[in-house]
Amino acid sequence: MTHTLFVSDLHLDPERPAITQLFLDFLAHQAGKAEAIYVLGDLFEAWIGDDDTSSLNQAVCAGLNDCASAGSPVYVMHGNRDFLLGERFARLAGCTLLEDPTVIDLYGTPTLLMHGDLLCTDDTEYMQFRDTVRDATWQSTLLARPLEERRAIAREMRQASREQNSGKPEAILDVNAQAVIDTMTGHGVRRLIHGHTHRPGIHDLVIDGQPAQRMVLGDWYEQGSLLECNLQGCRLQTLSLPRN
Protein backbone atom coordinates (compact mmCIF):
# COMPACT_ATOMS: atom_id res chain seq x y z
CA MET A 1 0.00 0.00 0.00
CA THR A 2 1.71 3.14 -1.19
CA HIS A 3 -0.98 5.78 -1.54
CA THR A 4 -3.58 7.75 0.42
CA LEU A 5 -6.81 8.97 -1.13
CA PHE A 6 -9.01 12.00 -0.48
CA VAL A 7 -12.56 12.61 -1.68
CA SER A 8 -15.36 14.99 -0.75
CA ASP A 9 -18.72 16.32 -1.89
CA LEU A 10 -20.13 13.04 -3.12
CA HIS A 11 -23.64 14.18 -2.13
CA LEU A 12 -24.88 10.59 -2.32
CA ASP A 13 -28.61 10.58 -2.93
CA PRO A 14 -31.21 7.98 -3.99
CA GLU A 15 -31.93 10.11 -7.06
CA ARG A 16 -28.40 9.49 -8.40
CA PRO A 17 -27.85 5.73 -8.04
CA ALA A 18 -25.05 5.65 -10.65
CA ILE A 19 -22.84 7.90 -8.51
CA THR A 20 -23.51 5.77 -5.43
CA GLN A 21 -22.49 2.66 -7.37
CA LEU A 22 -19.37 4.43 -8.67
CA PHE A 23 -18.37 5.21 -5.08
CA LEU A 24 -19.05 1.66 -3.90
CA ASP A 25 -16.98 0.31 -6.79
CA PHE A 26 -14.21 2.74 -5.88
CA LEU A 27 -14.21 1.50 -2.28
CA ALA A 28 -14.16 -2.13 -3.37
CA HIS A 29 -11.27 -1.50 -5.76
CA GLN A 30 -9.20 0.36 -3.15
CA ALA A 31 -9.93 -1.99 -0.24
CA GLY A 32 -6.63 -3.34 1.02
CA LYS A 33 -4.66 -1.20 -1.44
CA ALA A 34 -4.94 2.35 -0.08
CA GLU A 35 -3.12 3.21 3.14
CA ALA A 36 -6.15 5.30 4.09
CA ILE A 37 -9.19 6.95 2.54
CA TYR A 38 -10.36 10.35 3.76
CA VAL A 39 -13.85 11.66 3.04
CA LEU A 40 -13.72 15.41 3.72
CA GLY A 41 -17.39 16.19 4.12
CA ASP A 42 -20.71 15.94 2.28
CA LEU A 43 -20.54 12.20 1.77
CA PHE A 44 -24.35 12.36 1.70
CA GLU A 45 -26.67 14.91 0.15
CA ALA A 46 -28.40 14.94 3.52
CA TRP A 47 -27.98 12.95 6.73
CA ILE A 48 -30.94 13.37 9.03
CA GLY A 49 -29.77 11.11 11.83
CA ASP A 50 -28.07 7.78 12.48
CA ASP A 51 -31.51 6.17 12.85
CA ASP A 52 -32.20 6.63 9.12
CA THR A 53 -31.72 3.08 7.84
CA SER A 54 -32.59 3.70 4.20
CA SER A 55 -31.26 1.22 1.65
CA LEU A 56 -28.75 3.78 0.36
CA ASN A 57 -27.41 4.51 3.83
CA GLN A 58 -27.08 0.81 4.61
CA ALA A 59 -25.28 0.12 1.32
CA VAL A 60 -22.81 2.96 1.82
CA CYS A 61 -22.09 1.99 5.43
CA ALA A 62 -21.49 -1.62 4.33
CA GLY A 63 -19.12 -0.48 1.57
CA LEU A 64 -17.14 1.68 3.95
CA ASN A 65 -16.97 -1.09 6.53
CA ASP A 66 -15.78 -3.64 3.99
CA CYS A 67 -13.04 -1.27 2.85
CA ALA A 68 -11.84 -0.61 6.39
CA SER A 69 -12.02 -4.31 7.29
CA ALA A 70 -9.80 -5.11 4.32
CA GLY A 71 -7.03 -2.93 5.77
CA SER A 72 -7.73 0.49 4.29
CA PRO A 73 -8.98 2.65 7.18
CA VAL A 74 -11.61 5.25 6.36
CA TYR A 75 -11.84 8.69 7.98
CA VAL A 76 -14.96 10.84 7.57
CA MET A 77 -15.31 14.56 8.26
CA HIS A 78 -18.64 16.32 8.64
CA GLY A 79 -19.74 18.57 5.79
CA ASN A 80 -22.44 21.19 5.55
CA ARG A 81 -24.95 18.56 4.35
CA ASP A 82 -24.15 15.69 6.73
CA PHE A 83 -23.24 17.46 9.97
CA LEU A 84 -25.48 15.04 11.90
CA LEU A 85 -23.27 12.00 11.26
CA GLY A 86 -22.78 10.39 14.65
CA GLU A 87 -21.10 7.57 16.50
CA ARG A 88 -23.66 4.97 15.44
CA PHE A 89 -22.87 5.76 11.81
CA ALA A 90 -19.15 5.48 12.56
CA ARG A 91 -19.63 2.03 14.11
CA LEU A 92 -21.76 0.74 11.24
CA ALA A 93 -19.37 2.14 8.65
CA GLY A 94 -16.25 1.01 10.49
CA CYS A 95 -14.80 4.48 10.07
CA THR A 96 -13.37 7.23 12.27
CA LEU A 97 -15.04 10.63 12.48
CA LEU A 98 -12.59 13.51 12.08
CA GLU A 99 -12.71 16.95 13.62
CA ASP A 100 -12.75 19.89 11.21
CA PRO A 101 -9.98 21.00 10.93
CA THR A 102 -7.48 18.16 11.49
CA VAL A 103 -3.74 18.03 10.84
CA ILE A 104 -2.20 14.73 9.68
CA ASP A 105 1.31 13.65 8.75
CA LEU A 106 1.06 12.89 5.03
CA TYR A 107 4.28 11.16 4.00
CA GLY A 108 6.36 13.47 6.16
CA THR A 109 4.45 16.66 5.35
CA PRO A 110 2.11 18.13 7.98
CA THR A 111 -1.18 18.54 6.09
CA LEU A 112 -4.31 20.38 7.18
CA LEU A 113 -7.61 18.70 6.30
CA MET A 114 -10.86 20.67 6.20
CA HIS A 115 -14.26 20.42 4.61
CA GLY A 116 -13.68 23.97 3.41
CA ASP A 117 -16.80 25.87 4.41
CA LEU A 118 -14.99 27.49 7.34
CA LEU A 119 -12.82 29.28 4.77
CA CYS A 120 -15.77 30.90 2.97
CA THR A 121 -15.86 33.83 5.36
CA ASP A 122 -17.23 36.30 2.78
CA ASP A 123 -20.54 34.42 2.84
CA THR A 124 -21.67 35.83 6.17
CA GLU A 125 -25.21 34.49 5.75
CA TYR A 126 -23.91 30.94 5.44
CA MET A 127 -21.46 31.35 8.33
CA GLN A 128 -24.35 32.34 10.60
CA PHE A 129 -26.35 29.33 9.41
CA ARG A 130 -23.36 27.08 10.08
CA ASP A 131 -23.08 28.33 13.65
CA THR A 132 -26.77 27.56 14.17
CA VAL A 133 -26.81 24.00 12.84
CA ARG A 134 -23.56 23.04 14.60
CA ASP A 135 -25.03 24.02 17.97
CA ALA A 136 -25.52 20.94 20.14
CA THR A 137 -28.89 22.07 21.48
CA TRP A 138 -30.22 22.79 17.98
CA GLN A 139 -29.07 19.36 16.81
CA SER A 140 -30.57 17.47 19.73
CA THR A 141 -33.89 19.28 19.22
CA LEU A 142 -33.93 18.34 15.54
CA LEU A 143 -32.98 14.72 16.21
CA ALA A 144 -35.87 14.42 18.68
CA ARG A 145 -38.35 14.99 15.83
CA PRO A 146 -39.86 12.03 13.94
CA LEU A 147 -37.83 10.71 11.00
CA GLU A 148 -40.33 11.76 8.33
CA GLU A 149 -40.49 15.27 9.75
CA ARG A 150 -36.68 15.49 9.60
CA ARG A 151 -36.78 14.36 5.97
CA ALA A 152 -39.17 17.20 5.16
CA ILE A 153 -36.99 19.71 7.02
CA ALA A 154 -33.92 18.51 5.11
CA ARG A 155 -35.74 18.99 1.76
CA GLU A 156 -36.76 22.50 2.77
CA MET A 157 -33.22 23.37 3.87
CA ARG A 158 -31.73 22.10 0.59
CA GLN A 159 -34.22 24.09 -1.46
CA ALA A 160 -33.57 27.23 0.58
CA SER A 161 -29.82 26.77 0.12
CA ARG A 162 -30.17 26.43 -3.67
CA GLU A 163 -32.28 29.58 -3.86
CA GLN A 164 -29.92 31.59 -1.68
CA ASN A 165 -26.77 30.50 -3.52
CA SER A 166 -28.27 31.21 -6.95
CA GLY A 167 -28.41 34.89 -6.07
CA LYS A 168 -24.89 35.20 -4.66
CA PRO A 169 -21.81 36.30 -6.62
CA GLU A 170 -19.48 33.40 -7.42
CA ALA A 171 -16.62 35.00 -5.46
CA ILE A 172 -18.63 34.92 -2.23
CA LEU A 173 -19.13 31.16 -2.57
CA ASP A 174 -15.37 30.55 -2.81
CA VAL A 175 -12.77 30.62 -0.03
CA ASN A 176 -11.39 33.89 1.29
CA ALA A 177 -7.69 34.13 0.43
CA GLN A 178 -6.73 35.71 3.74
CA ALA A 179 -8.73 33.12 5.68
CA VAL A 180 -6.71 30.42 3.93
CA ILE A 181 -3.41 32.04 4.88
CA ASP A 182 -4.49 32.73 8.45
CA THR A 183 -5.78 29.18 8.94
CA MET A 184 -2.68 27.53 7.50
CA THR A 185 -0.42 29.82 9.51
CA GLY A 186 -2.38 29.13 12.68
CA HIS A 187 -1.90 25.38 12.24
CA GLY A 188 1.74 25.69 11.19
CA VAL A 189 1.28 23.92 7.84
CA ARG A 190 2.22 24.54 4.24
CA ARG A 191 -0.29 22.12 2.71
CA LEU A 192 -4.08 22.27 2.89
CA ILE A 193 -6.58 19.81 1.41
CA HIS A 194 -10.28 20.70 1.36
CA GLY A 195 -13.53 20.36 -0.55
CA HIS A 196 -16.86 22.23 -0.38
CA THR A 197 -16.36 24.70 -3.23
CA HIS A 198 -16.60 22.08 -6.02
CA ARG A 199 -13.68 23.80 -7.77
CA PRO A 200 -10.95 21.15 -8.05
CA GLY A 201 -7.42 22.42 -8.46
CA ILE A 202 -3.98 22.68 -6.91
CA HIS A 203 -3.02 26.26 -6.00
CA ASP A 204 0.53 27.35 -5.25
CA LEU A 205 0.86 29.93 -2.46
CA VAL A 206 3.56 31.80 -0.59
CA ILE A 207 3.10 32.03 3.18
CA ASP A 208 5.70 33.88 5.27
CA GLY A 209 8.07 33.65 2.34
CA GLN A 210 7.73 29.87 2.08
CA PRO A 211 6.05 27.87 -0.73
CA ALA A 212 2.69 26.35 0.16
CA GLN A 213 -0.15 24.55 -1.59
CA ARG A 214 -3.93 24.47 -1.34
CA MET A 215 -5.47 21.36 -2.89
CA VAL A 216 -9.19 21.47 -3.66
CA LEU A 217 -11.25 18.34 -4.19
CA GLY A 218 -13.96 18.08 -6.83
CA ASP A 219 -17.57 16.97 -6.47
CA TRP A 220 -19.19 13.72 -7.59
CA TYR A 221 -22.10 15.03 -9.63
CA GLU A 222 -21.15 14.05 -13.19
CA GLN A 223 -18.10 11.91 -12.39
CA GLY A 224 -15.92 10.78 -9.51
CA SER A 225 -13.15 13.06 -8.26
CA LEU A 226 -10.25 12.22 -5.98
CA LEU A 227 -6.80 13.28 -4.85
CA GLU A 228 -4.14 10.58 -4.71
CA CYS A 229 -1.06 11.24 -2.59
CA ASN A 230 2.13 9.20 -2.20
CA LEU A 231 5.80 9.77 -1.42
CA GLN A 232 6.26 11.54 -4.75
CA GLY A 233 3.42 14.04 -4.31
CA CYS A 234 -0.29 14.47 -4.99
CA ARG A 235 -2.40 14.51 -8.13
CA LEU A 236 -6.07 15.02 -8.88
CA GLN A 237 -7.90 12.28 -10.76
CA THR A 238 -11.38 11.64 -12.10
CA LEU A 239 -13.48 8.49 -12.31
CA SER A 240 -15.89 8.11 -15.22
CA LEU A 241 -19.37 6.71 -14.88
CA PRO A 242 -19.74 3.41 -16.75
CA ARG A 243 -21.40 3.70 -20.14
CA ASN A 244 -24.77 2.08 -20.52
C-alpha positions, 0 to 999 in steps of 0.5 A, spaced: 500 500 500 503 506 497 498 511 496 492 515 500 486 517 497 481 523 499 474 525 496 469 529 498 462 532 496 459 526 493 452 528 495 450 521 495 442 521 494 437 515 492 436 520 485 443 518 483 444 511 483 449 511 478 454 515 482 452 511 489 455 505 485 461 508 482 463 510 489 461 503 492 466 500 486 471 505 488 471 502 495 471 495 493 477 496 488 481 500 493 480 496 499 486 493 502 490 497 497 490 504 499 493 506 506 487 510 508 481 513 505 479 520 507 472 523 506 472 530 507 465 532 508 458 531 504 458 524 503 451 524 503 446 529 500 443 529 507 444 525 513 438 526 518 440 522 523 443 515 524 436 512 525 435 513 518 436 506 515 434 507 508 437 502 503 442 507 500 445 509 507 445 501 509 449 500 502 454 505 503 455 503 510 457 496 508 461 499 503 465 503 507 466 497 513 468 492 507 473 497 505 476 498 512 475 491 514 480 489 508 485 494 511 484 500 508 482 505 514 476 510 512 476 517 515 470 521 515 469 529 516 462 532 517 460 537 511 455 542 511 450 537 508 451 531 513 453 534 519 449 530 523 453 524 522 454 520 529 457 515 533 452 509 530 454 511 523 461 510 525 460 504 528 456 501 522 461 504 517 467 502 520 470 508 520 473 514 524 469 521 524 474 527 524 474 533 527 474 539 522 480 542 521 485 536 522 492 536 521 495 529 519 502 527 517 502 525 510 508 522 507 512 526 512 508 533 510 504 536 515 497 537 512 491 540 514 484 537 512 478 541 512 471 540 509 472 547 506 466 551 508 470 554 514 474 558 509 468 561 505 468 567 510 465 572 505 458 568 505 456 571 512 449 568 511 452 561 510 457 562 516 451 564 521 447 558 518 453 554 520 453 556 527 446 555 528 446 547 525 452 546 529 449 548 535 448 541 540 442 544 542 439 545 535 441 538 533 438 534 539 432 538 538 432 536 531 434 529 532 428 528 537 423 529 531 420 524 527 424 521 522 419 523 516 419 530 519 426 530 519 426 528 511 421 534 510 426 539 514 432 537 510 428 537 503 426 544 505 433 546 507 436 544 501 431 548 497 432 554 501 440 553 500 439 552 492 435 559 492 440 563 496 446 561 492 443 562 486 443 569 487 450 570 490 456 572 486 461 566 485 466 569 489 462 569 495 461 562 494 469 561 494 474 561 499 477 567 502 484 568 500 486 571 507 482 566 511 486 560 507 493 564 509 491 565 516 488 558 517 494 555 514 499 559 519 495 558 525 496 550 524 503 551 522 502 547 515 504 549 508 499 544 505 491 544 505 486 539 502 479 541 502 472 540 498 466 544 499 467 549 493 466 544 487 472 547 484 478 542 483 485 544 483 492 545 486 493 552 487 501 554 489 501 559 495 507 563 498 506 564 506 511 567 510 516 567 504 515 559 504 512 555 498 505 552 500 499 549 496 492 548 497 489 542 494 481 542 492 477 536 491 472 536 486 464 533 487 461 527 484 455 530 480 457 528 473 463 523 475 468 521 480 473 526 483 479 524 488 486 526 490 491 521 490 497 522 494 504 518 495 511 519 497 512 523 490 506 528 491 499 528 490 495 529 483 487 530 482 484 524 478 477 523 475 473 516 475 468 516 469 461 513 470 460 506 466 457 507 459 450 504 458 
